[in-house]
Amino acid sequence: MTVTLLPDAQPSTGRVPHRARPKAADPGADVPVSMIERMTLILDAFDAATPTLTLLGLVERTGLPRSTVHRILDQMIRLRWLAHTSGGYRLGMRTLELGGLTADHNEIRDAVSPLLHELCQRTGMVGHLAVLDGREVVYLDKAGGRLAAMLPTRLGGRMPAHCTALGKAMLAGLEPSIAEAAFPSRLPRLTAHTITEPDALHRNLAQIRLRQGVALDREESMDGIACVAAPMRGRGTAPAALSLSGRADAMSFDKLARVLLEISHEAGRALFPRRARWR
């Protein structure tokens, strides 16, 4: 798996449950023309909070004309991308089947998840395993007790990398010039503590490199929640990272960092010997 960050002249935006698009009736609305783009808009409309959507809900979330959505839905149901239920539409079995083919991510999860779950039992914290995808982190696993249900993260979910300990741990593993080119302008704010200035982010990444890749999130992504993360290093960049999250007022950052580094190194040894190189 190759992890890359591409420079973008436009400011990055925070991930939201669905991608807001202008209504088709709005003047100047940018409605995708290709069928692939329209299908992608429809698939992206679903999230953990709304796994089932009505036709009206899909129209509102995608900004596509009602007749267009209805026509595409019929085709997506026939091809098993979607299924029609009594409450509306939901993702179909084809999405699940294709998800099972992501061998790189499955291999990471299979090798690391037992260590992550054991770590959460030892510490009582919420654990996450994630990979870097552009300017976002993608969660491959989540473990923990009652607090886990309070955190909005989910398997397959995304968060902006610049405001998460996981994301910063992996960004710090990139060549500084690549990370700097990827965040050229002001960054979206999730809380009052979010780093929004590129220069401040790059200084933070430089500090993380001096701490063996250990990154901290002090209520930067969610009020009242703090996080510690450490990368699992392969050849060159850090393709994945582990983290522990908990209430900010009860976090022992130094202690958790030591434990997390130990586990991340063990996870790396368990994973990377299986392959001649990380693709």
Secondary structure, DSSP 8 states (H G I E B T S, - for coil): --------SS------SS-----TTSTT-----SHHHHHHHHHHT--SS-SSB-HHHHHHHH---HHHHHHHHHHHHHTTSEEEETTEEEE-HHHHHHHTT-HHHHHHHHHHHHHHHHHHHHH--EEEEEEEETTEEEEEEEE-SHHHHHS---TT-EEEGGGSHHHHHHHTTS-HHHHHHH--S----SSTT----HHHHHHHHHHHHHTTT-EEEESSSSTTEEEEEEEE--SSS--EEEEEEEEGGG--HHHHHHHHHHHHHHHHHHHGGGSSS--
